[in-house]
Amino acid sequence: MADNTIKLGEYIVIQKQNYKKLHKFNKPNSVVNIGKDAVNLKGIEGNRYFSIFKMIPHGTKRNKEYKLELAEETCSLKEEITLKASGADNRNIYDDGRSQKLSAVEIDELKFDSNKASDIVETIITNSTTFHNKTEFSQEKYLKKKEKKYFEYVQILKPNLRNISEIMYKLEPNKIQGIRLDTLSQIITLSNVSCEGNHLLYDSGSNGLLAAALLGAMGSQANGKLVHMHPGNMSQKQALLAMNFETEQYNKCISVNVYSVLRQLYQGCDTNTVDKEDSTLKRKAVDDLEHDAKVSKLEDTENATSNVDIVNTGEENKLPSPKKPKWHFDNIAASEVLSNKVDSLVVASKEDPQNIFLELLPFVKPGRPFVIYYTVAEPLQSLYITLKCLSNVAALKLTCNWMRNYQILPERTHPEVMMNSSSGFLLTGYVLQ
């Protein structure tokens, strides 16, 4: 069973109301910015995930910092502040900027001196000349606004696929190719990920979100492998590392460069070997050019250096061969998986996916599914027409993922105005023999 205590070196999710932040907990006294507040995480190590901590201010007014203290539960301002009276309507209330008796400097001092958010808000309400004339609905709305500003509790959550995808999508959707959580769940379902099969993923810019989703769906007891192809020298692994997988499960994912592994598969060599051969040829060419100019000098010193050359030659023969990099062995392992063929293929690329998909299609076993994700429909439409002419694919389907969020509150329900409803397009099908 997985340990649910907060440890150093792991990723954590810090939640303050509706705000969530992904953070690598490397140091016990690390400081993280949550909005405008600097919070010291010194007291969270060893506690269980989903624990609630209260933010307690300390330090100077200029260098204000919050330390965390374990709390049993959160308290809302509505429960702590009793509303004595309310008005019938707001027609006689004018926003002239003179309703609050406290100045901005006095409110800043109040924030530093008070330990509870309810004390700050209650003092602000007491010095307001218009608050008690507002309607009950307006007063509740005002308290919610102040609670969002002065909320003093944070919760430490355990990273999972839902939290990571929501954080990355809200932060910057372009960095994960606009893949929303509902689209991610469809990719996992349509690719038929299982713990026993080998799966192939080509990903060129989702920050490791798709690799984390597929590896998580395979499970910790998986016997298969996930070949994670990428176009660059290094794969994007932020979401994959944030899942805090065990070492055994993490090693099930083989991250390789697409060109390097295909060269290994077809030619039995990699870029490391090719680079050595090229450098040897270049050195020989340079030596041939300089040979004529150095013949006389070499003849003069030949007798003097013959013994030294013999000694050096013996030393060179004893030197160990240079250690090969990790990606060399990853290419060999991935090429073995591809030679035996995989059980599903997922492609999510920033470039046109047609050439990539047609190159990787022969590595999929007959009767197995494939899923292609792209942010716009036109390249997938062109690929759909191309695949319709082939005899080894079937059940082609091009779908659009459209979703709209709704605000559900008492006596008022409406869709959110500012939102991105689309999350790309999916082209799915099956490979035939």
MARGU-166623 format. One record per residue (C-alpha): residue in three letters; x, y, z. Coordinates in nm, 4 decimals, decimal comma, always signed. Example, Ala and Ser with C-alpha at 12.3 -4.5 7.8 and 13.67 -1.06 7.14 Angstrom:
MARGU-166623
   resn         xx         yy         zz
    ALA    +1,2300    -0,4500    +0,7800
    SER    +1,3670    -0,1060    +0,7140
end
This chain:
MARGU-166623
   resn         xx         yy         zz
    MET    +0,0000    +0,0000    +0,0000
    ALA    +0,1299    +0,3443    -0,0892
    ASP    +0,2473    +0,5696    +0,1928
    ASN    +0,0213    +0,8724    +0,2399
    THR    +0,2668    +1,0872    +0,4363
    ILE    +0,4310    +1,3980    +0,2941
    LYS    +0,7981    +1,3347    +0,2155
    LEU    +1,0918    +1,5390    +0,0929
    GLY    +1,1717    +1,5119    -0,2759
    GLU    +0,8110    +1,4493    -0,3815
    TYR    +0,5662    +1,6729    -0,5629
    ILE    +0,2722    +1,8108    -0,3656
    VAL    -0,0411    +2,0074    -0,4562
    ILE    -0,1156    +2,3114    -0,2391
    GLN    -0,4805    +2,4165    -0,2404
    LYS    -0,6174    +2,7438    -0,1083
    GLN    -0,9930    +2,7603    -0,1787
    ASN    -1,0231    +2,7113    -0,5580
    TYR    -0,6560    +2,7891    -0,6242
    LYS    -0,4167    +2,4943    -0,6686
    LYS    -0,0428    +2,4950    -0,7182
    LEU    +0,1988    +2,2124    -0,8033
    HIS    +0,5229    +2,2294    -0,6046
    LYS    +0,8353    +2,0118    -0,5685
    PHE    +0,8951    +1,9755    -0,1939
    ASN    +1,2774    +1,9655    -0,1974
    LYS    +1,3657    +2,1495    +0,1244
    PRO    +1,1907    +2,1264    +0,4643
    ASN    +1,1867    +2,5055    +0,5045
    SER    +1,1157    +2,5961    +0,1405
    VAL    +0,9041    +2,9035    +0,0723
    VAL    +0,6297    +2,8981    -0,1911
    ASN    +0,4246    +3,1921    -0,3202
    ILE    +0,0489    +3,1317    -0,3055
    GLY    -0,0958    +3,4322    -0,4809
    LYS    +0,0618    +3,7318    -0,3053
    ASP    +0,1445    +3,5410    +0,0137
    ALA    +0,4823    +3,3812    +0,0879
    VAL    +0,4259    +3,0585    +0,2825
    ASN    +0,6972    +2,8599    +0,4627
    LEU    +0,6391    +2,4819    +0,4362
    LYS    +0,8492    +2,3899    +0,7391
    GLY    +0,5740    +2,2157    +0,9373
    ILE    +0,4229    +1,9874    +0,6750
    GLU    +0,6852    +1,7107    +0,6506
    GLY    +0,5684    +1,3826    +0,8049
    ASN    +0,2009    +1,4813    +0,8118
    ARG    -0,0584    +1,2961    +0,6091
    TYR    -0,1836    +1,4153    +0,2737
    PHE    -0,5121    +1,6106    +0,2733
    SER    -0,4173    +1,7692    +0,6070
    ILE    -0,5352    +2,1249    +0,6679
    PHE    -0,2920    +2,3916    +0,7863
    LYS    -0,3558    +2,7394    +0,9189
    MET    -0,1448    +3,0278    +0,7896
    ILE    +0,0054    +3,2273    +1,0778
    PRO    +0,1876    +3,5527    +0,9915
    HIS    +0,5366    +3,6187    +1,1247
    GLY    +0,8346    +3,8319    +1,0338
    THR    +0,8428    +4,2042    +0,9654
    LYS    +0,5829    +4,4134    +0,7861
    ARG    +0,8023    +4,4456    +0,4793
    ASN    +0,9177    +4,0819    +0,4719
    LYS    +0,5953    +3,9216    +0,5812
    GLU    +0,5853    +3,5437    +0,5735
    TYR    +0,3373    +3,2808    +0,6837
    LYS    +0,4179    +2,9658    +0,8757
    LEU    +0,1844    +2,6664    +0,8766
    GLU    +0,0227    +2,5099    +1,1793
    LEU    -0,1825    +2,1905    +1,1676
    ALA    -0,5574    +2,2507    +1,2040
    GLU    -0,8501    +2,0119    +1,2384
    GLU    -1,0906    +2,1921    +1,0043
    THR    -1,1497    +2,5193    +0,8231
    CYS    -1,3883    +2,7888    +0,9420
    SER    -1,5835    +3,0163    +0,7112
    LEU    -1,6417    +3,3830    +0,7846
    LYS    -2,0176    +3,3359    +0,7684
    GLU    -1,9997    +3,0922    +1,0617
    GLU    -1,7717    +3,3136    +1,2716
    ILE    -1,9361    +3,6508    +1,1993
    THR    -2,2986    +3,6957    +1,2963
    LEU    -2,4932    +3,9368    +1,0778
    LYS    -2,7205    +4,1391    +1,3061
    ALA    -2,9238    +4,3465    +1,0621
    SER    -2,9796    +4,3870    +0,6898
    GLY    -3,1634    +4,6333    +0,4693
    ALA    -3,4603    +4,5841    +0,2364
    ASP    -3,2785    +4,7041    -0,0764
    ASN    -2,9651    +4,8845    -0,1908
    ARG    -3,1237    +5,1868    -0,3530
    ASN    -2,9893    +5,4360    -0,0967
    ILE    -2,6314    +5,3030    -0,0983
    TYR    -2,3797    +5,5024    -0,3046
    ASP    -2,0216    +5,4044    -0,3752
    ASP    -1,8560    +5,7392    -0,3008
    GLY    -1,5438    +5,5916    -0,1369
    ARG    -1,6279    +5,7408    +0,2041
    SER    -1,8215    +5,4535    +0,3600
    GLN    -1,5094    +5,2973    +0,5212
    LYS    -1,3677    +5,4865    +0,8213
    LEU    -1,0380    +5,2949    +0,8251
    SER    -0,7603    +5,4072    +0,5949
    ALA    -0,5530    +5,1739    +0,3763
    VAL    -0,2543    +5,2039    +0,6142
    GLU    -0,4680    +5,1090    +0,9139
    ILE    -0,6060    +4,8040    +0,7299
    ASP    -0,2499    +4,6904    +0,6453
    GLU    -0,1509    +4,7200    +1,0131
    LEU    -0,4643    +4,5284    +1,1054
    LYS    -0,3611    +4,2434    +0,8732
    PHE    -0,0242    +4,2162    +1,0454
    ASP    -0,1492    +4,2433    +1,4041
    SER    -0,4518    +4,0100    +1,3814
    ASN    -0,4166    +3,6325    +1,3862
    LYS    -0,7647    +3,5520    +1,2575
    ALA    -0,9266    +3,6556    +0,9321
    SER    -1,2631    +3,6918    +1,1089
    ASP    -1,1196    +3,9644    +1,3371
    ILE    -0,9939    +4,1627    +1,0366
    VAL    -1,3228    +4,1397    +0,8464
    GLU    -1,5314    +4,2104    +1,1583
    THR    -1,3308    +4,5274    +1,2264
    ILE    -1,3750    +4,6380    +0,8633
    ILE    -1,7519    +4,5718    +0,8860
    THR    -1,7808    +4,7622    +1,2145
    ASN    -1,6150    +5,0688    +1,0618
    SER    -1,8344    +5,0564    +0,7509
    THR    -2,1316    +5,2950    +0,7421
    THR    -2,3221    +5,1117    +0,4689
    PHE    -2,2760    +4,7403    +0,5396
    HIS    -2,5766    +4,6982    +0,7715
    ASN    -2,8009    +4,8753    +0,5174
    LYS    -2,7255    +4,6181    +0,2463
    THR    -2,9560    +4,3270    +0,1720
    GLU    -2,8800    +3,9840    +0,3151
    PHE    -2,7773    +3,8609    -0,0299
    SER    -2,5341    +4,1549    -0,0711
    GLN    -2,3863    +4,0938    +0,2723
    GLU    -2,3192    +3,7278    +0,1962
    LYS    -2,1618    +3,8265    -0,1351
    TYR    -1,9389    +4,0797    +0,0465
    LEU    -1,8291    +3,8177    +0,3021
    LYS    -1,7423    +3,5700    +0,0260
    LYS    -1,5306    +3,8350    -0,1432
    LYS    -1,3462    +3,9132    +0,1812
    GLU    -1,3071    +3,5455    +0,2657
    LYS    -1,1335    +3,4907    -0,0684
    LYS    -0,8941    +3,7756    +0,0145
    TYR    -0,8211    +3,6892    +0,3783
    PHE    -0,8626    +3,3102    +0,3721
    GLU    -0,6071    +3,1616    +0,6117
    TYR    -0,6185    +2,7852    +0,5494
    VAL    -0,4321    +2,5686    +0,2979
    GLN    -0,4639    +2,1986    +0,2273
    ILE    -0,1848    +1,9709    +0,1033
    LEU    -0,3173    +1,7276    -0,1575
    LYS    -0,1582    +1,4187    -0,3055
    PRO    -0,0890    +1,4678    -0,6786
    ASN    -0,3126    +1,2677    -0,9095
    LEU    -0,3954    +1,2890    -1,2773
    ARG    -0,7040    +1,5036    -1,2216
    ASN    -0,5247    +1,7662    -1,0106
    ILE    -0,2197    +1,7827    -1,2385
    SER    -0,4250    +1,8154    -1,5584
    GLU    -0,6491    +2,0863    -1,4069
    ILE    -0,3496    +2,2863    -1,2791
    MET    -0,1673    +2,2687    -1,6122
    TYR    -0,4801    +2,3469    -1,8137
    LYS    -0,5646    +2,6544    -1,6048
    LEU    -0,2043    +2,7760    -1,5935
    GLU    -0,1311    +2,7636    -1,9679
    PRO    -0,3326    +2,5308    -2,1971
    ASN    -0,0929    +2,5796    -2,4912
    LYS    +0,1868    +2,4009    -2,3039
    ILE    -0,0193    +2,0818    -2,2904
    GLN    -0,1729    +2,1277    -2,6395
    GLY    -0,5095    +2,2189    -2,4837
    ILE    -0,5721    +1,8649    -2,3544
    ARG    -0,8513    +1,8880    -2,0981
    LEU    -0,9340    +1,6180    -1,8415
    ASP    -1,2365    +1,4848    -2,0334
    THR    -1,0248    +1,4521    -2,3505
    LEU    -0,7566    +1,2745    -2,1495
    SER    -1,0085    +1,0213    -2,0189
    GLN    -1,1334    +0,9566    -2,3737
    ILE    -0,7774    +0,8940    -2,4984
    ILE    -0,7188    +0,6407    -2,2178
    THR    -1,0497    +0,4643    -2,2904
    LEU    -1,0231    +0,4594    -2,6700
    SER    -0,6617    +0,3364    -2,6675
    ASN    -0,7679    +0,0374    -2,4500
    VAL    -0,4705    +0,0647    -2,2137
    SER    -0,4097    -0,2527    -2,0129
    CYS    -0,1489    -0,3717    -1,7646
    GLU    -0,0433    -0,6693    -1,9772
    GLY    +0,0101    -0,4966    -2,3124
    ASN    +0,2848    -0,2834    -2,4644
    HIS    +0,1781    +0,0631    -2,5777
    LEU    +0,3322    +0,3238    -2,8063
    LEU    +0,2982    +0,6993    -2,7522
    TYR    +0,4300    +0,9803    -2,9718
    ASP    +0,4102    +1,3099    -2,7830
    SER    +0,5696    +1,6347    -2,8972
    GLY    +0,4559    +1,8832    -2,6352
    SER    +0,2094    +1,7904    -2,3588
    ASN    +0,4588    +1,8288    -2,0703
    GLY    +0,4445    +1,4557    -2,0061
    LEU    +0,0698    +1,4602    -1,9338
    LEU    -0,0177    +1,1826    -2,1798
    ALA    +0,2721    +0,9647    -2,0633
    ALA    +0,1588    +1,0090    -1,7023
    ALA    -0,2016    +0,9222    -1,7958
    LEU    -0,1115    +0,6059    -1,9883
    LEU    +0,1448    +0,4863    -1,7338
    GLY    -0,1023    +0,5484    -1,4510
    ALA    -0,3722    +0,3532    -1,6381
    MET    -0,1313    +0,0601    -1,6808
    GLY    -0,0928    +0,0405    -1,3022
    SER    +0,1906    -0,0379    -1,0632
    GLN    +0,1732    -0,4145    -1,1287
    ALA    +0,1981    -0,3801    -1,5091
    ASN    +0,3941    -0,6383    -1,7036
    GLY    +0,3990    -0,4365    -2,0264
    LYS    +0,6009    -0,1353    -2,1377
    LEU    +0,5154    +0,2155    -2,2554
    VAL    +0,7389    +0,3433    -2,5362
    HIS    +0,7303    +0,7230    -2,5134
    MET    +0,8623    +0,8770    -2,8367
    HIS    +0,9533    +1,2442    -2,8638
    PRO    +1,1172    +1,4539    -3,1394
    GLY    +1,3821    +1,6351    -2,9302
    ASN    +1,6901    +1,5359    -2,7335
    MET    +1,5030    +1,5305    -2,4020
    SER    +1,1427    +1,4335    -2,3354
    GLN    +0,9036    +1,6554    -2,1387
    LYS    +0,8418    +1,4812    -1,8070
    GLN    +0,6982    +1,7362    -1,5619
    ALA    +0,3583    +1,5683    -1,5263
    LEU    +0,5184    +1,2239    -1,5286
    LEU    +0,7513    +1,3157    -1,2410
    ALA    +0,4712    +1,4956    -1,0542
    MET    +0,2751    +1,1699    -1,0254
    ASN    +0,5373    +1,0379    -0,7776
    PHE    +0,5409    +0,6916    -0,9341
    GLU    +0,7397    +0,4145    -0,7705
    THR    +1,0754    +0,3420    -0,9365
    GLU    +0,9547    +0,0064    -1,0658
    GLN    +0,6493    +0,1613    -1,2312
    TYR    +0,8423    +0,4623    -1,3612
    ASN    +1,0941    +0,2329    -1,5348
    LYS    +0,8087    +0,0819    -1,7369
    CYS    +0,8134    +0,4034    -1,9436
    ILE    +1,0927    +0,4078    -2,2028
    SER    +1,1522    +0,7616    -2,3337
    VAL    +1,3347    +0,7657    -2,6668
    ASN    +1,3978    +0,9988    -2,9563
    VAL    +1,1820    +0,8902    -3,2516
    TYR    +1,4584    +0,9192    -3,5123
    SER    +1,7196    +0,7484    -3,2975
    VAL    +1,5054    +0,4475    -3,2099
    LEU    +1,3941    +0,3965    -3,5710
    ARG    +1,7582    +0,4040    -3,6803
    GLN    +1,8342    +0,1476    -3,4121
    LEU    +1,5452    -0,0693    -3,5299
    TYR    +1,6150    -0,0563    -3,9040
    GLN    +1,9937    -0,0254    -3,9160
    GLY    +2,1022    -0,1745    -3,5846
    CYS    +2,3014    +0,1370    -3,4921
    ASP    +2,2461    +0,4626    -3,3096
    THR    +2,3681    +0,8201    -3,3319
    ASN    +2,6453    +0,7513    -3,0821
    THR    +2,8079    +0,4996    -3,3167
    VAL    +2,7538    +0,7204    -3,6218
    ASP    +2,9098    +1,0193    -3,4517
    LYS    +3,2184    +0,8163    -3,3636
    GLU    +3,2626    +0,6967    -3,7213
    ASP    +3,2164    +1,0481    -3,8587
    SER    +3,4676    +1,1935    -3,6141
    THR    +3,7203    +0,9196    -3,7015
    LEU    +3,6839    +0,9943    -4,0744
    LYS    +3,7257    +1,3674    -4,0132
    ARG    +4,0401    +1,3070    -3,8069
    LYS    +4,1895    +1,0880    -4,0795
    ALA    +4,1214    +1,3535    -4,3430
    VAL    +4,2925    +1,6225    -4,1330
    ASP    +4,5915    +1,3951    -4,0682
    ASP    +4,6329    +1,3252    -4,4415
    LEU    +4,6390    +1,6972    -4,5200
    GLU    +4,9011    +1,7714    -4,2562
    HIS    +5,1094    +1,4638    -4,3293
    ASP    +5,3281    +1,6152    -4,6033
    ALA    +5,4159    +1,9195    -4,3958
    LYS    +5,5292    +1,7137    -4,0981
    VAL    +5,7231    +1,4317    -4,2730
    SER    +6,0656    +1,5831    -4,2180
    LYS    +6,0037    +1,6575    -3,8517
    LEU    +5,8671    +1,3113    -3,7906
    GLU    +6,1744    +1,1494    -3,9563
    ASP    +6,4104    +1,3515    -3,7366
    THR    +6,2388    +1,2546    -3,4134
    GLU    +6,1403    +0,8994    -3,5090
    ASN    +6,4285    +0,7295    -3,3317
    ALA    +6,3931    +0,9433    -3,0194
    THR    +6,0256    +0,8760    -2,9673
    SER    +6,0001    +0,5125    -3,0732
    ASN    +6,0305    +0,3812    -2,7172
    VAL    +5,7773    +0,6341    -2,5859
    ASP    +5,5297    +0,5379    -2,8599
    ILE    +5,5577    +0,1723    -2,7644
    VAL    +5,4850    +0,2563    -2,4003
    ASN    +5,1914    +0,4818    -2,4932
    THR    +5,0470    +0,2186    -2,7256
    GLY    +5,0521    -0,0305    -2,4426
    GLU    +4,8766    +0,2168    -2,2115
    GLU    +4,6099    +0,2937    -2,4704
    ASN    +4,5304    -0,0747    -2,5123
    LYS    +4,4761    -0,1025    -2,1363
    LEU    +4,2303    +0,1916    -2,1225
    PRO    +3,8634    +0,0890    -2,0737
    SER    +3,6138    +0,1582    -2,3492
    PRO    +3,3995    +0,4691    -2,2945
    LYS    +3,0707    +0,4098    -2,1095
    LYS    +2,7667    +0,4292    -2,3342
    PRO    +2,4854    +0,6721    -2,2374
    LYS    +2,1516    +0,5612    -2,0943
    TRP    +1,9587    +0,6500    -2,4097
    HIS    +2,1652    +0,3920    -2,6014
    PHE    +2,0170    +0,1136    -2,3885
    ASP    +1,6723    +0,2760    -2,4002
    ASN    +1,6853    +0,2627    -2,7814
    ILE    +1,7703    -0,1079    -2,7708
    ALA    +1,4867    -0,1827    -2,5256
    ALA    +1,2363    +0,0223    -2,7267
    SER    +1,3389    -0,1388    -3,0561
    GLU    +1,2801    -0,4830    -2,9019
    VAL    +0,9274    -0,3779    -2,7995
    LEU    +0,8560    -0,2347    -3,1465
    SER    +0,9870    -0,5439    -3,3230
    ASN    +0,7336    -0,7530    -3,1304
    LYS    +0,4640    -0,4902    -3,2079
    VAL    +0,2466    -0,2961    -2,9649
    ASP    -0,1153    -0,3171    -2,8489
    SER    -0,2129    +0,0458    -2,9063
    LEU    -0,0824    +0,3665    -3,0633
    VAL    -0,1444    +0,7220    -2,9375
    VAL    -0,0212    +1,0252    -3,1329
    ALA    -0,0439    +1,3811    -2,9984
    SER    +0,1772    +1,6101    -3,2043
    LYS    +0,2180    +1,9794    -3,2650
    GLU    +0,3232    +1,9096    -3,6243
    ASP    +0,1101    +1,7482    -3,8940
    PRO    +0,0486    +1,3938    -3,7650
    GLN    +0,0080    +1,2211    -4,1047
    ASN    +0,3687    +1,1235    -4,1788
    ILE    +0,4369    +1,0304    -3,8165
    PHE    +0,1284    +0,8114    -3,7917
    LEU    +0,1899    +0,6319    -4,1214
    GLU    +0,5479    +0,5592    -4,0114
    LEU    +0,4405    +0,4145    -3,6743
    LEU    +0,1323    +0,2285    -3,7995
    PRO    +0,3217    -0,0941    -3,8995
    PHE    +0,4264    -0,1428    -3,5341
    VAL    +0,0653    -0,1960    -3,4175
    LYS    -0,0733    -0,5486    -3,3897
    PRO    -0,3828    -0,6413    -3,5959
    GLY    -0,7116    -0,5750    -3,4203
    ARG    -0,5599    -0,3079    -3,1931
    PRO    -0,6789    +0,0556    -3,1645
    PHE    -0,5078    +0,3842    -3,2423
    VAL    -0,5892    +0,7385    -3,1254
    ILE    -0,4639    +1,0615    -3,2873
    TYR    -0,5106    +1,3942    -3,1089
    TYR    -0,4754    +1,7351    -3,2706
    THR    -0,5834    +2,0849    -3,1699
    VAL    -0,7618    +2,1645    -3,5010
    ALA    -0,9671    +1,9465    -3,7355
    GLU    -0,8138    +2,0113    -4,0815
    PRO    -0,5009    +1,7849    -4,0551
    LEU    -0,7142    +1,5048    -3,9113
    GLN    -0,9665    +1,5433    -4,1934
    SER    -0,6853    +1,5066    -4,4492
    LEU    -0,5532    +1,2008    -4,2638
    TYR    -0,9058    +1,0554    -4,2465
    ILE    -0,9346    +1,0707    -4,6266
    THR    -0,5890    +0,9129    -4,6646
    LEU    -0,6711    +0,6259    -4,4286
    LYS    -1,0038    +0,5617    -4,6015
    CYS    -0,8039    +0,4574    -4,9093
    LEU    -0,6039    +0,2002    -4,7097
    SER    -0,7187    -0,1567    -4,6547
    ASN    -0,5456    -0,2173    -4,3188
    VAL    -0,7512    +0,0292    -4,1059
    ALA    -1,1198    +0,0234    -4,0119
    ALA    -1,3842    +0,1887    -3,7906
    LEU    -1,2480    +0,5400    -3,8504
    LYS    -1,4178    +0,8090    -3,6459
    LEU    -1,3410    +1,1807    -3,6106
    THR    -1,4871    +1,3373    -3,2957
    CYS    -1,4855    +1,6824    -3,1347
    ASN    -1,4609    +1,7277    -2,7580
    TRP    -1,6880    +2,0125    -2,6522
    MET    -1,7726    +2,0945    -2,2940
    ARG    -1,9206    +2,3893    -2,1092
    ASN    -1,9011    +2,4613    -1,7370
    TYR    -2,2050    +2,5814    -1,5433
    GLN    -2,2211    +2,7758    -1,2199
    ILE    -2,4749    +2,6116    -0,9884
    LEU    -2,5736    +2,8285    -0,6910
    PRO    -2,8994    +2,8728    -0,4965
    GLU    -3,1575    +3,0553    -0,7100
    ARG    -2,9037    +3,1331    -0,9829
    THR    -2,7576    +2,8987    -1,2456
    HIS    -2,5820    +3,0067    -1,5627
    PRO    -2,2929    +2,8934    -1,7876
    GLU    -1,9524    +3,0447    -1,7336
    VAL    -1,8921    +3,3335    -1,9717
    MET    -1,5124    +3,3270    -1,9900
    MET    -1,4053    +2,9739    -2,0840
    ASN    -1,2565    +2,7669    -2,3634
    SER    -1,5150    +2,5090    -2,4671
    SER    -1,3062    +2,3129    -2,7197
    SER    -1,0322    +2,0680    -2,6326
    GLY    -0,9081    +1,9447    -2,9692
    PHE    -1,0195    +1,6604    -3,1962
    LEU    -0,9706    +1,2829    -3,1905
    LEU    -0,9301    +1,0482    -3,4864
    THR    -0,9739    +0,6857    -3,3787
    GLY    -0,9803    +0,3486    -3,5528
    TYR    -0,8516    -0,0093    -3,5557
    VAL    -0,5662    -0,1749    -3,7410
    LEU    -0,6426    -0,4755    -3,9649
    GLN    -0,4093    -0,7489    -4,0797
end
